[in-house]
Amino acid sequence: MDTFQRLNIGLAVQSLGCLVVLAQAVSLRSPPLVAFLGTVASLGLLVSSRVYSLNKEGFPFPSPTKTLSGAISVLMPRNGPAFMYSLLTVMFAGMAMMALGAKPGQPMVIYGGLSGPMTVFMHRATGAGMLLMTLVAYSLKDGADREKLGATTFRWLNLGVACSMLTMAAHMTFDWQSGLLVRGTKAATMMTTQWIAFMWTSYMYIAGESKAKAQQPPPAAA
């Protein structure tokens, strides 16, 4: 499976996850929120599924054998950068599971206090997004295995992960209502993962940009 097929699957999984989370959040009763997120998630699911089907030969779903082989390959990186992306893949998957497992009346990962319906909804929606980030990290691992991280696609993926992780880390580092640092083992683990992911993908984006510029032919003499 090539990178673009994998990314379209990731977008479809995220969109479907958001629709499921939205269906569970009936207690919010916010028509504008339901309409906006429902429309965005539905369009994301339709477009990604259609694009995937146009670029997929044969059976329209990923092969179970190849999917299992790909999952196992996460544990067998071929070089240093691939090892880092394998680590991020596992970390992002763990973050997704923690966020999707949010329940009403239980302490959340982000805040130490009990959560309301909106906080539970945002945690679960973030978990759906982290499923996409997991597949992005795996795609970067695959690119690192093939030593293709200097390609435009992988440079943009590194930049996207870096921006996403910086946004999440900035939001989680402080409880913006109280102005205090967020505490708790789960929150500290997730924040550490986000800062590591931000620093690594930022470095790889800059390295990829530098390599691409170095490979450009010199301008023709006047």
C-alpha positions as CSV (number, residue, x, y, z in Angstrom):
1,M,0.0,0.0,0.0
2,D,1.4,3.4,-1.0
3,T,1.6,6.4,1.2
4,F,-1.4,8.2,-0.3
5,Q,-3.7,5.2,0.1
6,R,-2.6,4.8,3.7
7,L,-3.3,8.5,4.4
8,N,-6.7,8.3,2.8
9,I,-7.5,5.3,5.0
10,G,-6.3,7.4,8.0
11,L,-8.6,10.3,7.1
12,A,-11.5,7.9,6.6
13,V,-10.9,6.3,10.0
14,Q,-10.7,9.8,11.7
15,S,-13.9,11.0,10.0
16,L,-15.8,7.8,10.9
17,G,-14.5,8.0,14.5
18,C,-15.7,11.6,14.7
19,L,-19.1,10.7,13.5
20,V,-19.4,7.9,16.1
21,V,-18.2,10.2,18.8
22,L,-20.7,12.9,17.7
23,A,-23.5,10.3,17.8
24,Q,-22.5,9.4,21.3
25,A,-22.6,13.1,22.4
26,V,-26.4,13.4,22.4
27,S,-26.4,15.2,25.7
28,L,-24.6,18.2,24.2
29,R,-27.7,19.1,22.2
30,S,-25.8,21.8,20.2
31,P,-27.3,22.0,16.7
32,P,-24.6,24.3,15.3
33,L,-21.8,22.0,16.6
34,V,-23.6,18.9,15.4
35,A,-24.2,20.4,11.9
36,F,-20.6,21.7,11.5
37,L,-18.7,18.7,12.7
38,G,-21.2,16.3,11.1
39,T,-20.8,18.0,7.7
40,V,-17.0,18.1,8.0
41,A,-16.6,14.5,9.1
42,S,-19.1,13.2,6.5
43,L,-17.3,15.1,3.7
44,G,-14.0,13.8,4.9
45,L,-15.3,10.2,5.0
46,L,-16.8,10.5,1.5
47,V,-13.8,12.2,-0.2
48,S,-11.2,10.0,1.4
49,S,-13.1,6.8,0.7
50,R,-13.7,7.9,-3.0
51,V,-10.0,8.9,-3.5
52,Y,-8.9,5.6,-1.9
53,S,-11.2,3.5,-4.2
54,L,-9.9,5.3,-7.3
55,N,-6.3,4.5,-6.4
56,K,-6.9,0.9,-5.2
57,E,-6.8,-2.1,-7.5
58,G,-8.7,-5.2,-6.6
59,F,-10.5,-5.6,-3.3
60,P,-11.5,-2.2,-1.9
61,F,-10.3,-2.9,1.6
62,P,-6.7,-3.4,3.0
63,S,-5.5,-6.9,3.0
64,P,-5.6,-8.4,6.6
65,T,-2.3,-10.1,5.9
66,K,-0.6,-7.0,4.7
67,T,-2.1,-5.0,7.5
68,L,-0.7,-7.4,10.1
69,S,2.6,-7.4,8.3
70,G,2.7,-3.6,8.4
71,A,1.8,-3.6,12.1
72,I,4.7,-6.0,12.9
73,S,7.1,-3.9,10.8
74,V,6.6,-1.0,13.3
75,L,8.8,-3.1,15.6
76,M,11.5,-3.6,12.9
77,P,12.8,-0.2,11.9
78,R,15.7,-0.2,9.5
79,N,17.6,2.9,10.7
80,G,17.6,5.5,13.4
81,P,15.0,7.9,12.0
82,A,12.7,4.9,11.3
83,F,13.1,3.9,15.0
84,M,12.0,7.3,16.1
85,Y,8.9,7.2,13.9
86,S,8.2,3.7,15.1
87,L,8.3,5.0,18.7
88,L,6.0,7.9,17.7
89,T,3.6,5.4,16.0
90,V,3.2,3.4,19.2
91,M,3.0,6.6,21.4
92,F,0.3,8.1,19.2
93,A,-1.7,4.9,19.3
94,G,-1.5,4.9,23.1
95,M,-2.6,8.6,23.1
96,A,-5.6,7.7,20.9
97,M,-6.7,4.9,23.2
98,M,-6.4,7.1,26.3
99,A,-8.4,9.9,24.7
100,L,-11.1,7.6,23.2
101,G,-11.5,5.9,26.6
102,A,-12.7,9.1,28.3
103,K,-15.8,8.6,30.3
104,P,-18.2,11.0,32.1
105,G,-17.5,11.4,35.8
106,Q,-13.9,10.2,35.6
107,P,-10.7,12.3,35.7
108,M,-9.6,13.3,32.3
109,V,-6.0,13.2,30.8
110,I,-5.9,16.9,30.3
111,Y,-7.4,18.2,33.6
112,G,-7.2,16.7,37.1
113,G,-10.8,17.4,37.9
114,L,-13.9,15.6,36.8
115,S,-15.2,16.2,33.3
116,G,-18.4,17.4,31.8
117,P,-20.0,16.2,28.6
118,M,-18.2,18.7,26.4
119,T,-14.8,17.7,27.8
120,V,-15.5,14.0,27.2
121,F,-16.6,14.8,23.7
122,M,-13.4,16.8,23.0
123,H,-11.3,14.0,24.4
124,R,-12.9,11.4,22.2
125,A,-12.8,13.6,19.1
126,T,-9.1,14.2,19.8
127,G,-8.7,10.4,20.1
128,A,-10.2,10.0,16.6
129,G,-7.7,12.6,15.3
130,M,-4.8,10.7,17.0
131,L,-5.8,7.6,14.9
132,L,-5.0,9.6,11.8
133,M,-1.7,10.8,13.4
134,T,-0.8,7.2,14.1
135,L,-1.0,6.3,10.4
136,V,0.9,9.5,9.5
137,A,3.7,8.5,11.9
138,Y,3.7,5.0,10.3
139,S,3.9,6.6,6.8
140,L,6.9,8.6,8.0
141,K,8.4,5.4,9.4
142,D,7.9,3.8,6.0
143,G,9.5,6.8,4.3
144,A,12.5,6.6,6.6
145,D,12.9,2.9,5.9
146,R,13.1,3.7,2.2
147,E,15.3,6.8,2.9
148,K,12.7,9.1,1.2
149,L,12.2,11.6,3.9
150,G,13.6,14.4,1.7
151,A,10.6,14.0,-0.7
152,T,8.0,16.7,-0.6
153,T,5.2,14.5,0.8
154,F,7.2,13.5,3.8
155,R,8.5,17.0,4.5
156,W,4.9,18.3,4.6
157,L,3.8,15.4,6.8
158,N,6.6,16.2,9.2
159,L,5.5,19.9,9.3
160,G,1.9,18.8,9.8
161,V,2.8,16.6,12.8
162,A,5.0,19.3,14.3
163,C,2.3,21.9,14.1
164,S,-0.4,19.6,15.5
165,M,1.8,18.5,18.4
166,L,2.8,22.0,19.2
167,T,-0.8,23.1,19.4
168,M,-1.8,20.1,21.6
169,A,1.2,20.5,23.9
170,A,0.6,24.3,24.3
171,H,-3.0,23.5,25.2
172,M,-2.2,20.7,27.6
173,T,0.8,22.2,29.4
174,F,-1.4,24.8,31.2
175,D,-4.9,24.7,32.6
176,W,-5.9,27.9,30.8
177,Q,-8.8,28.4,33.3
178,S,-6.5,28.5,36.4
179,G,-3.2,29.4,34.8
180,L,-1.5,26.4,36.5
181,L,0.6,23.7,35.1
182,V,-1.3,20.5,34.4
183,R,-0.4,17.7,36.7
184,G,-0.9,14.0,36.7
185,T,0.9,10.9,35.4
186,K,-1.2,10.5,32.3
187,A,-1.1,14.2,31.4
188,A,2.7,14.3,31.9
189,T,3.1,11.2,29.7
190,M,1.0,12.7,27.0
191,M,2.7,16.1,27.1
192,T,6.1,14.5,27.0
193,T,5.1,12.5,23.9
194,Q,3.8,15.7,22.3
195,W,7.0,17.7,22.9
196,I,9.2,14.8,21.7
197,A,7.1,14.5,18.6
198,F,7.2,18.3,18.0
199,M,11.0,18.5,18.3
200,W,11.7,15.5,16.2
201,T,9.4,16.2,13.3
202,S,10.5,19.9,13.3
203,Y,14.1,18.8,13.1
204,M,13.3,16.3,10.3
205,Y,11.3,19.0,8.4
206,I,14.2,21.4,8.6
207,A,16.7,18.7,7.6
208,G,14.5,17.7,4.7
209,E,14.2,21.3,3.5
210,S,17.9,21.8,3.7
211,K,18.6,18.6,1.8
212,A,16.1,19.5,-0.9
213,K,17.8,22.9,-1.4
214,A,21.2,21.4,-1.4
215,Q,20.1,19.0,-4.3
216,Q,18.8,21.8,-6.4
217,P,21.0,22.5,-9.5
218,P,22.9,25.8,-9.5
219,P,21.4,28.6,-11.5
220,A,22.5,28.8,-15.1
221,A,25.2,31.3,-15.8
222,A,24.0,34.5,-17.4
